[in-house]
Amino acid sequence: MSNAVLPPTRVLVASMIGTTIEYCDFWLFATAAVLVFPKLFFPASSPDGAMLQSMATFGVAFLARPVGAMAFGHFGDRIGRKATLAGALVIMGVSTTLIGLLPGYASIGVAAPLLLTLCRLGQGLGVGGEWGGAALLATENAPPGRQCWYGCFAQLGEPMGFCLANGALLLLTVMMDDSQFLRWGWRIPFIASAALVMFGLYIRLNLEETPAFTRIQAQNHVRRVPLLAILRDHPGAVLTGALGLTAAFALACLISVFSLGWGTAHHIAPHHTLLSILLLGRIVYALVIPAAAWLSDRHGNWPIMIGANLAIAAFGFFTASGLGSSNLWLTGVYLTGGLMLVGCIAGPLAGALAAMYPAEVRYTGVSLSLNLGGVLGGAMTPYVATCGFHG
C-alpha cells in the first residue's frame, strides 16, 4: 500500500461517515424488528410467531450481503472505489427510506411483510458493498505500518451508526406513548435517513480515487472478472477471513438484537432501559476498537484476532446465564463484556483483511470475507436463539 496522498483527516472522516450512515440504517431495522415489526407487519401470528418471523426478516439481509459484496466488489475493482461506494450508499438509503413509508399488514395484508423483506434485501445489498470500499478508502491511503489504525475508522462507523439509530428510537420512545410510536413515530428516523445519505454522498463524491487503484489502472492490471480471480487464486483467504469473523458476528447479533427481544418479552426491563444499556455497551465497544487497532499495528493482526476469538469461545459458555438472567446488572455486564471482545476483532479487521489480497481484487476479496462471515455468524443467530429460549 502506498503513502497517503489525501489529507489524513479527510480520508478518515469520509471513511467513517459512510459506514456510520450505512450501519445507522442497518441497525434501525434491527431494533424495529424487535419493537415494531412483529406488531405492525406480522400481527396474524401469535406473539412468539410474529417475533420469529420478524427475526427471519432481519436475517435476510445477511444472505443478501455476499451478493452485494460480489456485485459492488466487481465494480470496485473494475471502475474504482469512489463511484462504487456512492452506489452502495444510494441503494442503502433508498431501501431504508422506503421502509419508513411502508403500510402495515392491516392496510395491505401479506404484501406488507413481502415488501418489508424486499427492502431488507436492498439494505443487505448496500451494506455488502459499502464496508469493503470504506475500509479500502482508509487502508489504501495509510502510511506503512498504520493500516489497522487507519482502517479502524471505517469500523468505528458501525458503533456510531448503532448509537445514532438506537439513540433516535430511544428518544422517540421516551417522547411518545406506545400507540403514537407504533402508529407513526418509528417511521421518522427511517425517512430522515434520506438526508443523511445526501450528506454522505456529498462527502464521498468530493474524494479522489485511492492511490492503490490509481496504480493498478496505470499499470493496466485491472481484472476483467475479479470474482473469478478470487475463487481461483485466493479461496483460502476468503475462507480464513470469513471463519475468523463468524464468532464475532454471532455474539454481536445475540447482544444487539436477540437480547432486546428477550428482555422486553420477559419483562427483565422496559425497552428504553435495555436500549440505554446497549448504547452504553456500544460506546465501550467503540473505545476498544482504536486500542485494538493500535496494538495490531505493533504486534500483528492475527495474534490479536485469534486471541479475541478464543476469548469469545470461552465467553460463549456464559451466554445462557447472561442473556437469560432476570438480574439487570448481570445482563448489563454480559452485554458490555461481549461487545468489548467483539471490538478486539473489529479494531484490526480492515487492516487484516486488506493485507490478504492484492490491490486488483482487494475490494471483492475484503467484501466477500466480511459478508460470508456475516452469513455464517449473524444470519440465523437471533432466530435460532429465539427458538431456543422459547423452548
C-alpha positions in Angstrom: 0.0 0.0 0.0 1.1 3.5 -0.8 1.7 6.5 1.3 -1.3 8.8 1.8 -1.9 11.4 -0.9 -5.0 12.9 0.6 -5.1 14.8 3.9 -5.4 12.0 6.6 -8.3 13.7 8.4 -10.3 14.0 5.2 -9.8 10.3 4.4 -10.6 9.0 7.8 -13.7 11.2 8.2 -15.0 10.2 4.8 -14.5 6.5 5.6 -16.2 6.8 9.0 -19.2 8.9 7.9 -20.2 6.5 5.1 -20.2 3.4 7.3 -21.9 5.4 10.1 -24.8 6.1 7.7 -25.0 2.6 6.4 -24.9 1.0 9.8 -27.4 3.5 11.2 -29.8 2.3 8.6 -29.0 -1.3 9.2 -29.4 -1.1 12.9 -32.6 0.9 12.6 -34.1 -2.1 11.1 -32.7 -4.5 13.7 -34.2 -2.6 16.6 -37.5 -2.0 14.9 -37.6 -5.8 14.1 -37.9 -6.3 17.8 -40.1 -3.3 18.9 -42.3 -2.6 15.9 -42.4 -5.1 13.1 -43.9 -8.1 14.9 -46.9 -6.0 15.7 -47.2 -4.0 12.5 -46.2 -6.4 9.8 -46.9 -9.9 11.3 -50.0 -9.4 13.5 -51.7 -12.6 12.2 -49.3 -14.7 14.2 -49.0 -15.4 17.9 -46.6 -13.0 19.7 -43.9 -15.6 19.6 -44.6 -16.5 16.0 -44.6 -12.8 15.0 -41.2 -12.3 16.7 -39.7 -15.4 14.9 -41.0 -14.1 11.5 -39.5 -10.7 12.2 -36.1 -12.2 13.2 -36.2 -14.2 10.0 -36.7 -10.9 8.1 -33.7 -9.4 9.9 -31.6 -12.4 8.8 -32.5 -11.9 5.1 -30.0 -9.0 4.9 -27.1 -11.2 5.8 -28.0 -13.6 3.0 -28.0 -10.6 0.6 -24.7 -9.2 1.8 -22.5 -11.6 -0.1 -24.4 -10.9 -3.3 -23.8 -7.2 -2.6 -20.1 -8.0 -1.9 -19.7 -9.7 -5.3 -21.6 -7.1 -7.3 -20.1 -4.0 -5.7 -16.7 -5.7 -5.4 -16.7 -6.3 -9.1 -17.2 -2.6 -9.9 -15.0 -1.5 -7.0 -12.1 -3.5 -8.6 -13.1 -2.5 -12.1 -14.1 1.2 -12.1 -12.8 2.3 -8.7 -13.6 2.6 -5.0 -15.2 6.1 -5.2 -18.0 5.5 -7.6 -18.8 2.1 -6.1 -19.1 3.5 -2.6 -21.6 6.1 -3.8 -23.7 3.4 -5.4 -23.8 1.3 -2.3 -24.8 4.3 -0.2 -27.7 5.2 -2.6 -29.1 1.6 -2.5 -29.0 1.5 1.3 -30.6 4.9 1.6 -33.5 4.3 -0.8 -34.2 0.9 0.9 -34.3 2.4 4.3 -36.5 5.4 3.4 -39.0 3.1 1.7 -39.3 1.0 4.9 -40.4 4.2 6.7 -43.2 4.6 4.1 -44.5 1.1 4.0 -48.1 0.5 5.0 -48.6 -2.3 7.6 -50.4 -5.6 7.4 -53.7 -4.1 8.4 -53.7 -2.0 5.2 -52.3 -4.3 2.5 -52.2 -7.7 4.1 -49.5 -10.2 3.2 -48.0 -7.7 0.7 -46.7 -5.7 3.8 -44.2 -8.3 5.1 -43.2 -9.2 1.5 -42.3 -5.5 0.7 -40.5 -5.2 4.1 -38.4 -8.3 3.1 -37.7 -6.8 -0.3 -36.5 -3.5 1.3 -34.4 -5.5 3.8 -32.7 -7.3 0.9 -31.9 -3.9 -0.5 -30.3 -3.0 2.8 -28.2 -6.1 2.7 -27.0 -5.4 -0.8 -26.0 -1.9 0.2 -24.1 -2.9 3.4 -22.5 -5.8 1.5 -20.9 -3.3 -0.9 -20.2 -0.4 1.5 -17.9 -1.7 4.2 -15.2 -3.1 1.9 -14.9 0.1 0.0 -14.8 2.3 3.1 -12.1 0.0 4.6 -10.0 0.4 1.4 -10.5 4.1 1.3 -8.8 4.2 4.6 -6.2 1.4 4.4 -5.1 2.2 0.8 -4.3 5.8 1.9 -2.5 4.6 5.1 1.3 5.2 5.6 3.3 2.0 6.1 2.7 0.3 9.4 -0.6 2.2 10.1 -3.1 0.2 8.1 -5.0 -1.1 11.1 -5.1 2.4 12.7 -6.5 4.0 9.5 -8.8 1.1 8.8 -10.4 1.2 12.3 -12.1 4.4 11.4 -14.2 2.6 8.9 -15.1 0.1 11.6 -15.9 2.9 14.1 -18.9 3.8 11.8 -20.6 0.6 13.0 -21.0 1.5 16.7 -21.6 5.1 15.8 -24.4 4.1 13.4 -25.8 1.8 16.1 -25.8 4.7 18.6 -27.3 7.0 16.1 -30.1 4.6 15.3 -30.9 3.4 18.7 -30.5 6.8 20.2 -33.1 8.2 17.8 -35.5 5.3 18.6 -34.8 5.7 22.4 -35.6 9.4 22.2 -38.8 8.7 20.4 -40.0 6.0 22.8 -39.4 8.4 25.7 -41.2 11.4 24.0 -44.2 9.4 22.8 -46.6 6.9 24.2 -46.6 3.4 22.8 -49.5 3.9 20.5 -48.0 7.0 18.9 -44.7 5.3 18.5 -46.3 2.3 16.8 -48.6 4.3 14.5 -46.0 6.8 13.1 -43.2 7.6 15.5 -40.9 4.8 14.4 -41.1 5.9 10.8 -39.3 9.3 11.5 -35.7 8.0 11.6 -36.2 5.7 8.5 -37.5 8.6 6.4 -34.9 11.0 7.8 -32.2 8.6 6.5 -32.6 10.3 3.1 -31.0 13.5 4.4 -28.1 11.5 5.9 -27.5 9.7 2.6 -27.3 13.0 0.7 -24.8 14.3 3.2 -22.7 11.1 2.8 -22.8 11.3 -1.0 -21.5 14.9 -0.8 -18.6 13.8 1.3 -17.8 10.7 -0.8 -18.1 12.3 -4.3 -15.6 15.0 -3.3 -12.8 12.5 -2.7 -10.1 11.3 -5.1 -9.5 7.7 -6.1 -7.2 5.7 -3.8 -3.5 5.5 -4.8 -3.6 1.7 -5.0 -6.4 1.7 -7.5 -4.9 4.5 -9.5 -1.7 2.5 -9.7 -3.3 -0.7 -11.0 -5.2 1.4 -13.6 -2.0 3.0 -14.8 -0.3 -0.4 -15.0 -3.3 -2.0 -16.8 -3.7 -4.6 -14.1 -7.5 -4.2 -13.7 -9.1 -7.7 -13.8 -12.0 -8.3 -16.1 -13.8 -10.5 -13.6 -12.3 -10.1 -10.1 -14.6 -12.7 -8.6 -13.1 -15.4 -10.8 -9.6 -14.4 -9.9 -10.6 -14.5 -6.2 -12.1 -18.0 -6.5 -9.2 -19.3 -8.5 -6.2 -17.7 -6.6 -7.4 -16.7 -3.1 -10.2 -19.2 -1.9 -8.2 -19.9 1.3 -8.0 -16.2 2.1 -11.8 -15.8 1.7 -12.5 -18.8 3.9 -9.9 -17.8 6.6 -11.3 -14.3 6.7 -14.9 -15.5 6.9 -14.3 -18.1 9.7 -12.2 -15.5 11.6 -15.3 -13.3 11.8 -18.0 -15.8 12.4 -17.9 -15.8 16.2 -17.8 -12.0 16.4 -20.9 -11.7 14.2 -22.8 -14.3 16.2 -22.0 -12.6 19.6 -22.8 -9.2 18.2 -26.2 -10.2 16.9 -27.1 -12.0 20.2 -26.2 -8.9 22.1 -27.7 -6.2 19.8 -30.8 -7.9 18.5 -31.8 -11.0 20.5 -31.2 -9.6 23.9 -33.6 -6.7 23.3 -36.4 -9.0 22.2 -35.8 -11.4 25.1 -35.5 -8.7 27.7 -38.7 -6.9 26.7 -40.8 -10.1 26.1 -39.8 -11.5 29.6 -40.1 -8.1 31.4 -36.5 -8.0 32.5 -36.6 -4.3 31.9 -38.5 -1.8 29.8 -37.3 -1.5 26.2 -35.9 2.0 26.8 -33.8 0.7 29.7 -32.4 -2.1 27.6 -31.7 0.3 24.7 -29.8 2.5 27.1 -27.7 -0.4 28.3 -26.9 -1.4 24.7 -25.9 2.2 23.9 -23.5 2.3 26.8 -22.1 -1.1 25.7 -21.6 0.3 22.1 -19.7 3.3 23.5 -17.3 0.9 25.3 -17.1 -1.1 22.1 -16.1 2.0 20.1 -13.4 2.8 22.7 -11.9 -0.7 22.3 -11.7 -0.6 18.5 -8.8 2.0 18.2 -6.9 0.4 21.1 -7.0 -3.0 19.4 -6.0 -1.4 16.1 -3.1 0.4 17.7 -1.9 -2.9 19.2 -2.3 -4.8 15.9 -0.1 -2.3 14.0 2.6 -3.0 16.6 2.2 -6.7 17.3 0.5 -8.1 14.2 -3.1 -8.5 13.1 -3.8 -12.2 13.7 -2.4 -12.6 17.2 -5.0 -10.0 18.4 -7.8 -11.6 16.3 -7.0 -15.2 17.3 -6.8 -14.2 21.0 -10.2 -12.4 20.7 -11.8 -15.4 19.0 -10.6 -17.7 21.8 -11.9 -15.3 24.4 -15.3 -15.2 22.6 -15.4 -19.0 22.5 -14.9 -19.1 26.3 -17.3 -16.3 26.8 -20.0 -18.3 25.0 -20.4 -20.6 28.0 -21.9 -17.6 29.8 -24.5 -16.8 27.1 -27.4 -18.6 28.7 -26.9 -17.1 32.1 -26.1 -13.7 30.8 -29.0 -13.3 28.4 -31.5 -15.3 30.4 -30.8 -13.7 33.7 -33.5 -11.6 35.4 -30.8 -9.6 37.1 -30.4 -6.4 35.1 -26.9 -5.7 36.4 -25.7 -9.2 35.3 -27.3 -8.7 31.9 -25.6 -5.3 31.5 -22.2 -6.7 32.4 -22.6 -9.5 30.0 -23.7 -7.3 27.1 -20.9 -4.8 27.6 -18.2 -7.5 28.1 -19.3 -9.3 25.0 -19.1 -6.1 22.9 -15.6 -5.4 24.3 -14.5 -8.8 22.8 -16.1 -8.0 19.5 -14.3 -4.7 19.5 -11.0 -6.6 19.8 -11.7 -8.2 16.4 -13.2 -5.1 14.9 -10.1 -3.0 15.6 -7.6 -4.8 13.3 -10.3 -6.1 10.9 -9.9 -3.7 8.0 -6.1 -3.8 8.0 -6.0 -7.6 8.4 -8.4 -8.3 5.5 -6.9 -5.7 3.2 -3.4 -7.3 3.7 -4.7 -10.7 2.5 -5.5 -9.6 -1.1 -3.6 -7.9 -4.0 -5.0 -4.5 -4.9 -6.6 -5.6 -8.2 -9.0 -7.9 -6.4 -9.0 -6.4 -2.9 -12.5 -4.8 -2.9 -14.1 -8.2 -3.9 -11.9 -10.2 -1.5 -12.4 -8.0 1.5 -16.1 -7.7 1.0 -16.6 -11.4 0.5 -14.7 -12.4 3.6 -16.6 -9.9 5.7 -20.0 -10.8 4.4 -19.6 -14.5 4.3 -18.6 -14.3 8.0 -21.8 -12.3 8.5 -23.9 -15.1 6.9 -22.2 -17.8 9.0 -22.3 -15.9 12.3 -25.2 -13.5 12.0 -27.9 -14.6 9.6 -29.8 -17.0 11.7 -28.3 -16.4 15.2 -31.2 -14.2 16.5 -33.8 -16.6 15.0 -32.2 -19.7 16.4 -31.7 -18.1 19.8 -35.3 -17.0 19.9 -36.4 -20.6 19.1 -34.1 -22.0 21.8 -35.0 -19.6 24.6 -38.7 -20.1 23.9 -38.2 -23.8 24.2 
